[in-house]
Amino acid sequence: MDTNILLENGTNELEILEFILDGYSYGINVAKIREIIPYQRVTPIPNAHPSIEGIFMPRETMITAINLSNCLGHEDTLVGGMFIITNFNQLNIAFHVEDVLGIHRLSWTELVKPDHSFGSLEDTVITGVVKRDDHLIVLLDFEKIICDINPETGLRTSAVEAMGKRSKNNVPILIAEDSPLLNKLIVEALNKAGYENLTHTENGQEAYDFVQKCKKEGTLKEKVRCIITDIEMPMMDGHRLTKLIKSDEATKHIPVVIFSSLVNEDMKRKGKALGVDAQISKPEVGDLVKVIEELL
C-alpha cells in the first residue's frame, strides 16, 4: 500500500486510515501500517488473552492477530472483514476490523485531545478525535491496546534498574509526550537514572512554547539542555518540533532525541534529514538513558 506519507518533512501533517467497527469510524496513523489484507484463517493460541484471535504466517513472518472489537468492549459479531497489519514497538500485529474506508491527510492541529469525560486519561485508549465531513473519527492508542494485552511490551525499565545506583544529575531535560502514562513512566525511568531536573509537556507545541519562553528570558542553558520527544502528538508532532529547534540559531545546539514507537528505517531517514541527534524505538528506555548520557 503506497500512502506517500509525509511527502515533506516537518510539515506537522499525518495521514490516517479510517476503518469501521460495528458501524463506527476509527483511525490509525498510516505510518504504523505495513499492509492491509482480507481476513485469513488463524491458528488459535492455547490460554491466550481473550483479545488474541491467534497467529498466522503470511510470507513466512509470524503475526499475532488481535480482535479489536473485543479490545474496545464491542459485541464480537465480526465475520470475515480485513486485517490491518502494523509494525510498531518492534512488533508485527494484525488488527481484525470490519472494513477500511480510505486515507485522510490532516494536520496534528485538527486533532482534539480527549478530556476527562472519556475517563482517566491514563486508562483511555483514545488519543484524539477528528471531524471529517459529517462524522467523527476516533484515533486509537494502539500501543496501549497492546500493552493492556501484554504488559511486557511496555517501557522496559528493568534495563535502567540494572544500571544500579546512580549519582544525581541536575541537567535540565525537556520531555514532549502526549500519553500521560508514558510521560509518567519516562519521568520515573529518568529519575531512577539520576536525572531530576525534568520538565514534561503534552505535545510539541507546549515544548516549543517553553523553549521560546526560555529563549526570551535568557534561561535556555539553565532550563533546556536536551529535548526528548515522541513523534505522534496533537497540536505539533515531534518532527515539526525538531525542524523548528534545529532551524533556529539560538536552539540548534540543543540535542533532540526522538523516542517513539514509530522509529523504523523510513522514519529514521526523515528524522536524520531534520537534524535529530538520536532516535530510539520504544520500549527501550534503557537505550534512551545511554544515549542521553552520550549526548550530554
ABEGO torsion letter per residue (X at the ends): XBAGBGABBGAGBBBBBBBBBGGBBBBBBAAABABBBBBBBBBBBBGBBAABAEBBBBGGBBBBBBBAAAAAGBBBABBEEBBBBBBBGGBBBBBBBABBAEBBBBBAAABBBBBAAAEBAAABABAEBBBBEABBBBBBBAAAAAAAABAAABBBAAAAAAAEBBBBBABBBBBBBABAAAAAAAAAAAAAAGBABBBBBABAAAAAAAAAAAAAAGAAAAABABBBBBABBBGBBAAAAAAAAAABAAAAABBBBBBBAABBAAAAAAAAAAGBABBBBOABAAAAAAAAAAAX
